[in-house]
Amino acid sequence: ITNYGSAGTLFDTPVINQPNSGILGTGALVKRPVVVSDQFGNDTIAIRDMMYLSLTYDHRLIDGAVAARFLSAIKARLEEGAFGGEFGL
């Protein structure tokens, strides 16, 4: 994991350091207006902390579909606050 967001950067392309096969980059947290559902299922606009994630990986070792599922799982867990357990990819 690399945290280029600590310097205020929104997004970047992290570089893999050998012998690693992948690296996850986290951008800066910024407040943005987003559409969310209220308790009645209606769409409403709310202010939420948002962050860009980027994943660089060695395609010779990691299939792109697996990498996409991994990044989607990270996104879902951050949004839900579910930090325990296996990824089950």
C-alpha positions as CSV (number, residue, x, y, z in Angstrom):
1,I,0.0,0.0,0.0
2,T,1.2,3.5,-0.8
3,N,-0.5,6.6,0.6
4,Y,0.1,9.5,-1.8
5,G,-3.0,11.1,-0.4
6,S,-1.1,12.1,2.7
7,A,0.5,14.8,0.6
8,G,-2.9,16.0,-0.6
9,T,-2.7,14.2,-4.0
10,L,-6.1,13.0,-5.3
11,F,-4.8,10.2,-7.5
12,D,-1.6,8.9,-9.0
13,T,-0.2,5.7,-10.6
14,P,1.8,3.7,-8.0
15,V,4.9,1.9,-9.3
16,I,5.6,-1.7,-8.4
17,N,8.8,-2.3,-6.5
18,Q,10.3,-5.7,-7.3
19,P,9.9,-8.4,-6.1
20,N,6.3,-7.2,-5.3
21,S,3.5,-8.2,-7.8
22,G,1.1,-5.3,-7.0
23,I,0.6,-2.1,-5.1
24,L,-2.6,-0.3,-3.9
25,G,-2.6,3.5,-3.9
26,T,-4.9,5.6,-1.7
27,G,-5.6,9.2,-2.6
28,A,-6.6,12.1,-0.3
29,L,-10.0,12.2,1.4
30,V,-12.1,15.0,0.1
31,K,-15.7,15.9,0.9
32,R,-18.0,15.6,-2.2
33,P,-21.8,15.8,-2.8
34,V,-23.1,12.3,-3.6
35,V,-26.5,10.7,-4.2
36,V,-27.5,8.4,-1.3
37,S,-30.7,6.6,-0.4
38,D,-32.6,7.7,2.7
39,Q,-34.5,5.4,5.1
40,F,-37.5,5.4,2.7
41,G,-35.5,4.5,-0.4
42,N,-35.6,8.0,-1.9
43,D,-32.6,9.6,-3.5
44,T,-31.1,12.5,-1.7
45,I,-27.8,14.5,-1.9
46,A,-25.4,14.2,1.0
47,I,-21.8,15.3,1.7
48,R,-19.5,12.3,2.0
49,D,-15.8,11.7,2.3
50,M,-14.5,10.3,-1.0
51,M,-11.2,8.8,-2.0
52,Y,-9.6,7.5,-5.2
53,L,-8.1,4.0,-5.1
54,S,-5.6,2.8,-7.8
55,L,-4.2,-0.6,-8.3
56,T,-1.0,-1.4,-10.2
57,Y,-0.2,-5.1,-10.8
58,D,2.1,-7.3,-12.8
59,H,-0.3,-8.8,-15.5
60,R,2.2,-11.6,-16.0
61,L,1.3,-12.8,-12.5
62,I,-2.2,-11.5,-11.8
63,D,-5.2,-11.8,-14.1
64,G,-7.0,-8.5,-14.7
65,A,-10.4,-9.9,-13.7
66,V,-9.0,-11.0,-10.3
67,A,-7.4,-7.6,-9.8
68,A,-10.7,-5.9,-10.6
69,R,-12.6,-8.1,-8.1
70,F,-10.0,-7.3,-5.5
71,L,-10.4,-3.6,-6.0
72,S,-14.2,-3.9,-5.9
73,A,-14.0,-5.9,-2.7
74,I,-11.8,-3.2,-1.1
75,K,-14.2,-0.5,-2.2
76,A,-17.2,-2.4,-0.8
77,R,-15.6,-3.0,2.5
78,L,-14.5,0.6,2.9
79,E,-18.1,1.8,2.1
80,E,-19.7,-0.8,4.5
81,G,-17.1,-0.5,7.3
82,A,-16.6,-4.3,7.0
83,F,-12.9,-4.8,7.9
84,G,-12.8,-8.4,9.2
85,G,-12.7,-11.8,7.5
86,E,-11.3,-13.1,4.2
87,F,-11.9,-11.6,0.8
88,G,-13.0,-14.9,-0.8
89,L,-12.0,-13.9,-4.3
